[in-house]
Amino acid sequence: MPARRTGPLGLLLAVLSAAAFGTAGVFATGLLDAGWTAGSAVTARLSVAALALTVPAVLQLRGRWPLLRSNAGAVVAFGALAVALPQFAYFSAVSRLSVGVALLLEYSGVLLVVLWTWLRLGQRPSAVTGAGVVVALGGLVLVLDVASGARIDPVGVVWGLVAAVGLASYFVLSARTEDALPPLVSAWAGLGVGALVLGAAALVGALPWRTTAADVEFAGRTTSWLVPVLGLSLLAAAFAYATGIAAVRRLGSRVSSFVGLSEVLFAVVAAWLALAQRPGPAQLVGGVVVLAGIVLVRLGERPAEAPAVAVDPLPVGTPDR
C-alpha cells in the first residue's frame, strides 16, 4: 500500500473543513429562531447538500459505477453512523443538557479515535500525543464555557456519548482508502443516506419536524429562509464533508480528529462576526490551548504510523456532523 501524504495539503483541507463545519451554528440560528425544529433544519441541510453534489459525483463515477456497488455497505454505514447518528444524538442531548456540556460529550469522540487506532490498528499513542490529548480537551472545556449554566441529565449524557460514537465513526470510516470511493462521491452518498435516515425518523415521529417559509434574521439582517438553508447545506455540509473526508485520508483518523476540534474555535469566531456573540477572555485562552494541543498531537504522530494515500483523484467531507 503506498505511503500517504501527510503534509500541508492534508492539514489545509482539515482546517478548511473545520472552518466550514464551524459556520453551521450561525446559519442554523436564524432558522431555529424563526420556528424551524433542529431536526427539520438538519434534514434539509443534508438533503440539499446531497442534491448539490449529485452532478459532480455522477460525473466522477462515469464509467466506474461498479465502484459504488462494491462500496454499498461502507456508504450505508457512513451515512447512518457518521452522518445521521451524531446529528440526531447531538440534538437529542441538547434537548436535555446545556450546549457546552453536549458539545464536550460529543467531542470526547476524539478519545475513542485514539483508542480505536491503538487497539484495532496497533498505533500506540506517544507521550507527546497523550499530552496533546489532555491539553486539547482542557482547552475545549474553556472554549465551551462548560461550567457556566451547566445542566446535567442522565439521559442527555447518554445521548451525548452516542453522539461521540457517531463523531468517532466519521473519522474512522473516512480513513478507509482501499478500493474506496473518491472523497466527493463518498460525501454525496453519505449525505444522501443520512438524509434518508433522518427523514425516516421524522416520518415515524422520532424527530420533531416543523418548518416555515417566513423571513429569518441572519447576520443582523432580515432575509429569505433560503439564504441560511443554502449556507447550511452548501458550505457547512457539502463542502465541509468533501474536504473533511479528503483530509482524513491524508492525515489519518487520529490527527484529523484533533484538527477537527478547531471547528469549535471557528464556530465561536463565526458567532462573533455574524451574531455579535463576543467570546470571553477564558474562551480566547481556551482557543490558544486547543491549538497547542493539536500541535502536540501532530508532533507526536510517528511517521511510520501514517496511513496510505487514496488512489482516487482528489476533488474539491456538529457539533452536528
C-alpha positions as a Python dict, from the first residue, in 0.01 Angstrom:
ca = {
    (1, 'M'): (0, 0, 0),
    (2, 'P'): (158, 334, -100),
    (3, 'A'): (256, 583, 168),
    (4, 'R'): (3, 850, 245),
    (5, 'R'): (98, 1213, 204),
    (6, 'T'): (51, 1386, 539),
    (7, 'G'): (191, 1730, 462),
    (8, 'P'): (45, 2079, 428),
    (9, 'L'): (-233, 1984, 185),
    (10, 'G'): (-394, 1742, 432),
    (11, 'L'): (-374, 1997, 713),
    (12, 'L'): (-515, 2269, 487),
    (13, 'L'): (-809, 2051, 389),
    (14, 'A'): (-874, 1961, 753),
    (15, 'V'): (-873, 2328, 858),
    (16, 'L'): (-1098, 2428, 567),
    (17, 'S'): (-1339, 2151, 662),
    (18, 'A'): (-1341, 2255, 1029),
    (19, 'A'): (-1398, 2620, 931),
    (20, 'A'): (-1690, 2521, 706),
    (21, 'F'): (-1845, 2299, 974),
    (22, 'G'): (-1799, 2585, 1221),
    (23, 'T'): (-2042, 2807, 1028),
    (24, 'A'): (-2331, 2564, 1082),
    (25, 'G'): (-2441, 2725, 1407),
    (26, 'V'): (-2459, 3072, 1254),
    (27, 'F'): (-2668, 2954, 959),
    (28, 'A'): (-2893, 2738, 1178),
    (29, 'T'): (-2962, 3008, 1437),
    (30, 'G'): (-3187, 3212, 1207),
    (31, 'L'): (-3388, 2907, 1108),
    (32, 'L'): (-3434, 2789, 1468),
    (33, 'D'): (-3532, 3138, 1583),
    (34, 'A'): (-3787, 3154, 1301),
    (35, 'G'): (-3957, 2835, 1419),
    (36, 'W'): (-3775, 2551, 1245),
    (37, 'T'): (-3701, 2247, 1458),
    (38, 'A'): (-3342, 2125, 1474),
    (39, 'G'): (-3445, 1800, 1305),
    (40, 'S'): (-3604, 1973, 1007),
    (41, 'A'): (-3307, 2209, 966),
    (42, 'V'): (-3056, 1922, 973),
    (43, 'T'): (-3260, 1706, 734),
    (44, 'A'): (-3292, 1997, 490),
    (45, 'R'): (-2918, 2057, 525),
    (46, 'L'): (-2827, 1700, 431),
    (47, 'S'): (-3087, 1672, 153),
    (48, 'V'): (-2988, 1993, -25),
    (49, 'A'): (-2618, 1913, 15),
    (50, 'A'): (-2667, 1568, -140),
    (51, 'L'): (-2861, 1721, -431),
    (52, 'A'): (-2589, 1981, -487),
    (53, 'L'): (-2320, 1711, -510),
    (54, 'T'): (-2520, 1481, -738),
    (55, 'V'): (-2397, 1613, -1075),
    (56, 'P'): (-2023, 1629, -986),
    (57, 'A'): (-2048, 1289, -814),
    (58, 'V'): (-2214, 1128, -1118),
    (59, 'L'): (-1950, 1282, -1347),
    (60, 'Q'): (-1673, 1141, -1127),
    (61, 'L'): (-1833, 798, -1126),
    (62, 'R'): (-1887, 787, -1502),
    (63, 'G'): (-1760, 450, -1618),
    (64, 'R'): (-1693, 337, -1260),
    (65, 'W'): (-2042, 252, -1134),
    (66, 'P'): (-1932, -92, -1005),
    (67, 'L'): (-1720, 100, -751),
    (68, 'L'): (-2038, 244, -599),
    (69, 'R'): (-2197, -101, -584),
    (70, 'S'): (-1892, -257, -418),
    (71, 'N'): (-1891, 21, -157),
    (72, 'A'): (-2263, 0, -81),
    (73, 'G'): (-2210, -135, 270),
    (74, 'A'): (-1949, 127, 353),
    (75, 'V'): (-2177, 402, 218),
    (76, 'V'): (-2473, 289, 430),
    (77, 'A'): (-2251, 263, 739),
    (78, 'F'): (-2103, 609, 680),
    (79, 'G'): (-2440, 773, 614),
    (80, 'A'): (-2609, 611, 915),
    (81, 'L'): (-2326, 609, 1171),
    (82, 'A'): (-2110, 907, 1070),
    (83, 'V'): (-2373, 1148, 937),
    (84, 'A'): (-2722, 1076, 1074),
    (85, 'L'): (-2634, 929, 1416),
    (86, 'P'): (-2418, 1213, 1557),
    (87, 'Q'): (-2664, 1479, 1444),
    (88, 'F'): (-2971, 1302, 1582),
    (89, 'A'): (-2791, 1216, 1907),
    (90, 'Y'): (-2644, 1565, 1949),
    (91, 'F'): (-2978, 1741, 1918),
    (92, 'S'): (-3134, 1485, 2150),
    (93, 'A'): (-2858, 1566, 2401),
    (94, 'V'): (-2908, 1942, 2364),
    (95, 'S'): (-3277, 1899, 2450),
    (96, 'R'): (-3168, 1778, 2796),
    (97, 'L'): (-2822, 1933, 2851),
    (98, 'S'): (-2661, 2273, 2821),
    (99, 'V'): (-2500, 2323, 2479),
    (100, 'G'): (-2147, 2335, 2623),
    (101, 'V'): (-2184, 2004, 2803),
    (102, 'A'): (-2343, 1839, 2498),
    (103, 'L'): (-2060, 1956, 2273),
    (104, 'L'): (-1795, 1845, 2520),
    (105, 'L'): (-1950, 1498, 2535),
    (106, 'E'): (-1969, 1478, 2155),
    (107, 'Y'): (-1609, 1587, 2107),
    (108, 'S'): (-1494, 1326, 2357),
    (109, 'G'): (-1524, 1111, 2045),
    (110, 'V'): (-1162, 1207, 1967),
    (111, 'L'): (-1061, 988, 2262),
    (112, 'L'): (-1248, 698, 2101),
    (113, 'V'): (-1049, 757, 1782),
    (114, 'V'): (-722, 738, 1976),
    (115, 'L'): (-842, 421, 2148),
    (116, 'W'): (-952, 267, 1816),
    (117, 'T'): (-622, 335, 1640),
    (118, 'W'): (-437, 189, 1938),
    (119, 'L'): (-642, -129, 1994),
    (120, 'R'): (-751, -201, 1636),
    (121, 'L'): (-455, -74, 1434),
    (122, 'G'): (-177, -108, 1690),
    (123, 'Q'): (-90, 264, 1675),
    (124, 'R'): (1, 325, 2038),
    (125, 'P'): (-7, 700, 2115),
    (126, 'S'): (327, 851, 2213),
    (127, 'A'): (376, 1055, 2530),
    (128, 'V'): (362, 1375, 2324),
    (129, 'T'): (33, 1266, 2167),
    (130, 'G'): (-107, 1185, 2511),
    (131, 'A'): (-7, 1528, 2637),
    (132, 'G'): (-172, 1683, 2332),
    (133, 'V'): (-496, 1497, 2408),
    (134, 'V'): (-507, 1634, 2764),
    (135, 'V'): (-416, 1988, 2657),
    (136, 'A'): (-666, 1999, 2367),
    (137, 'L'): (-958, 1871, 2576),
    (138, 'G'): (-868, 2109, 2858),
    (139, 'G'): (-877, 2398, 2614),
    (140, 'L'): (-1209, 2273, 2479),
    (141, 'V'): (-1359, 2295, 2830),
    (142, 'L'): (-1257, 2663, 2842),
    (143, 'V'): (-1384, 2744, 2492),
    (144, 'L'): (-1723, 2583, 2555),
    (145, 'D'): (-1752, 2752, 2897),
    (146, 'V'): (-1897, 2427, 3032),
    (147, 'A'): (-1921, 2545, 3394),
    (148, 'S'): (-2147, 2838, 3304),
    (149, 'G'): (-2511, 2733, 3330),
    (150, 'A'): (-2425, 2365, 3311),
    (151, 'R'): (-2731, 2139, 3301),
    (152, 'I'): (-2685, 1765, 3358),
    (153, 'D'): (-2938, 1493, 3284),
    (154, 'P'): (-2851, 1118, 3275),
    (155, 'V'): (-3046, 1054, 2953),
    (156, 'G'): (-2887, 1360, 2795),
    (157, 'V'): (-2542, 1233, 2892),
    (158, 'V'): (-2617, 901, 2720),
    (159, 'W'): (-2723, 1084, 2404),
    (160, 'G'): (-2406, 1294, 2421),
    (161, 'L'): (-2192, 981, 2440),
    (162, 'V'): (-2384, 831, 2146),
    (163, 'A'): (-2300, 1149, 1953),
    (164, 'A'): (-1934, 1090, 2046),
    (165, 'V'): (-1954, 741, 1892),
    (166, 'G'): (-2100, 896, 1577),
    (167, 'L'): (-1823, 1157, 1560),
    (168, 'A'): (-1557, 890, 1606),
    (169, 'S'): (-1725, 685, 1331),
    (170, 'Y'): (-1693, 983, 1095),
    (171, 'F'): (-1315, 994, 1133),
    (172, 'V'): (-1261, 617, 1140),
    (173, 'L'): (-1484, 540, 840),
    (174, 'S'): (-1348, 835, 640),
    (175, 'A'): (-994, 697, 677),
    (176, 'R'): (-1073, 391, 462),
    (177, 'T'): (-882, 416, 132),
    (178, 'E'): (-860, 67, -21),
    (179, 'D'): (-1098, 49, -319),
    (180, 'A'): (-1281, 345, -165),
    (181, 'L'): (-1497, 600, -342),
    (182, 'P'): (-1344, 942, -418),
    (183, 'P'): (-1398, 1186, -127),
    (184, 'L'): (-1660, 1392, -309),
    (185, 'V'): (-1857, 1081, -406),
    (186, 'S'): (-1830, 948, -51),
    (187, 'A'): (-1968, 1276, 80),
    (188, 'W'): (-2255, 1273, -172),
    (189, 'A'): (-2355, 914, -97),
    (190, 'G'): (-2317, 952, 280),
    (191, 'L'): (-2520, 1274, 288),
    (192, 'G'): (-2793, 1106, 83),
    (193, 'V'): (-2813, 809, 318),
    (194, 'G'): (-2806, 1039, 621),
    (195, 'A'): (-3093, 1247, 481),
    (196, 'L'): (-3298, 931, 421),
    (197, 'V'): (-3234, 805, 775),
    (198, 'L'): (-3333, 1135, 937),
    (199, 'G'): (-3632, 1168, 703),
    (200, 'A'): (-3750, 824, 811),
    (201, 'A'): (-3704, 921, 1176),
    (202, 'A'): (-3920, 1229, 1115),
    (203, 'L'): (-4191, 1022, 945),
    (204, 'V'): (-4225, 790, 1246),
    (205, 'G'): (-4226, 1083, 1488),
    (206, 'A'): (-3883, 1019, 1639),
    (207, 'L'): (-3756, 1351, 1502),
    (208, 'P'): (-3966, 1664, 1569),
    (209, 'W'): (-4049, 1839, 1241),
    (210, 'R'): (-4157, 2196, 1181),
    (211, 'T'): (-4060, 2443, 908),
    (212, 'T'): (-4171, 2789, 800),
    (213, 'A'): (-4131, 2999, 486),
    (214, 'A'): (-4117, 3322, 686),
    (215, 'D'): (-3818, 3552, 652),
    (216, 'V'): (-3538, 3497, 904),
    (217, 'E'): (-3281, 3711, 1083),
    (218, 'F'): (-2932, 3637, 957),
    (219, 'A'): (-2617, 3834, 1041),
    (220, 'G'): (-2826, 4127, 1161),
    (221, 'R'): (-3046, 4144, 851),
    (222, 'T'): (-3383, 4009, 751),
    (223, 'T'): (-3356, 3769, 459),
    (224, 'S'): (-3525, 3474, 292),
    (225, 'W'): (-3508, 3139, 470),
    (226, 'L'): (-3332, 3010, 160),
    (227, 'V'): (-3014, 3201, 247),
    (228, 'P'): (-2933, 3012, 570),
    (229, 'V'): (-3058, 2683, 424),
    (230, 'L'): (-2820, 2717, 128),
    (231, 'G'): (-2532, 2824, 353),
    (232, 'L'): (-2601, 2537, 591),
    (233, 'S'): (-2620, 2291, 300),
    (234, 'L'): (-2353, 2403, 53),
    (235, 'L'): (-2081, 2535, 284),
    (236, 'A'): (-2143, 2364, 619),
    (237, 'A'): (-2230, 2024, 466),
    (238, 'A'): (-2136, 1960, 101),
    (239, 'F'): (-1802, 2143, 108),
    (240, 'A'): (-1729, 2052, 470),
    (241, 'Y'): (-1782, 1678, 428),
    (242, 'A'): (-1599, 1654, 93),
    (243, 'T'): (-1288, 1834, 219),
    (244, 'G'): (-1308, 1658, 557),
    (245, 'I'): (-1307, 1309, 405),
    (246, 'A'): (-1018, 1405, 178),
    (247, 'A'): (-825, 1536, 480),
    (248, 'V'): (-878, 1221, 688),
    (249, 'R'): (-744, 1006, 403),
    (250, 'R'): (-425, 1212, 402),
    (251, 'L'): (-374, 1265, 774),
    (252, 'G'): (-531, 954, 922),
    (253, 'S'): (-821, 946, 1166),
    (254, 'R'): (-625, 1040, 1479),
    (255, 'V'): (-463, 1366, 1366),
    (256, 'S'): (-774, 1466, 1170),
    (257, 'S'): (-998, 1423, 1473),
    (258, 'F'): (-788, 1665, 1675),
    (259, 'V'): (-759, 1919, 1395),
    (260, 'G'): (-1137, 1886, 1384),
    (261, 'L'): (-1153, 2034, 1735),
    (262, 'S'): (-1071, 2369, 1572),
    (263, 'E'): (-1430, 2360, 1443),
    (264, 'V'): (-1536, 2489, 1784),
    (265, 'L'): (-1294, 2782, 1752),
    (266, 'F'): (-1427, 2868, 1407),
    (267, 'A'): (-1782, 2843, 1541),
    (268, 'V'): (-1700, 3094, 1815),
    (269, 'V'): (-1541, 3333, 1563),
    (270, 'A'): (-1835, 3296, 1322),
    (271, 'A'): (-2082, 3372, 1602),
    (272, 'W'): (-1874, 3675, 1699),
    (273, 'L'): (-1865, 3815, 1345),
    (274, 'A'): (-2220, 3731, 1234),
    (275, 'L'): (-2418, 3733, 1559),
    (276, 'A'): (-2211, 3973, 1775),
    (277, 'Q'): (-2160, 3698, 2034),
    (278, 'R'): (-1825, 3819, 2164),
    (279, 'P'): (-1610, 3545, 2323),
    (280, 'G'): (-1489, 3599, 2678),
    (281, 'P'): (-1125, 3600, 2796),
    (282, 'A'): (-1147, 3237, 2911),
    (283, 'Q'): (-1270, 3129, 2567),
    (284, 'L'): (-984, 3313, 2396),
    (285, 'V'): (-732, 3145, 2625),
    (286, 'G'): (-903, 2812, 2564),
    (287, 'G'): (-869, 2861, 2189),
    (288, 'V'): (-494, 2903, 2222),
    (289, 'V'): (-478, 2594, 2447),
    (290, 'V'): (-677, 2385, 2196),
    (291, 'L'): (-439, 2488, 1916),
    (292, 'A'): (-141, 2397, 2134),
    (293, 'G'): (-293, 2054, 2197),
    (294, 'I'): (-349, 1999, 1824),
    (295, 'V'): (16, 2088, 1755),
    (296, 'L'): (131, 1841, 2020),
    (297, 'V'): (-85, 1562, 1875),
    (298, 'R'): (56, 1633, 1529),
    (299, 'L'): (414, 1634, 1657),
    (300, 'G'): (351, 1314, 1850),
    (301, 'E'): (250, 1115, 1542),
    (302, 'R'): (516, 870, 1431),
    (303, 'P'): (590, 884, 1055),
    (304, 'A'): (567, 506, 1035),
    (305, 'E'): (210, 518, 1161),
    (306, 'A'): (90, 750, 886),
    (307, 'P'): (-184, 580, 682),
    (308, 'A'): (-180, 526, 287),
    (309, 'V'): (-289, 772, 16),
    (310, 'A'): (-614, 727, -166),
    (311, 'V'): (-566, 610, -522),
    (312, 'D'): (-861, 818, -640),
    (313, 'P'): (-801, 1174, -759),
    (314, 'L'): (-884, 1444, -504),
    (315, 'P'): (-1184, 1655, -588),
    (316, 'V'): (-1268, 1967, -432),
    (317, 'G'): (-1604, 1554, 385),
    (318, 'T'): (-2188, 1934, 1490),
    (319, 'P'): (-2102, 1996, 1654),
    (320, 'D'): (-2360, 1843, 1418),
    (321, 'R'): (-2172, 1645, 1170),
}
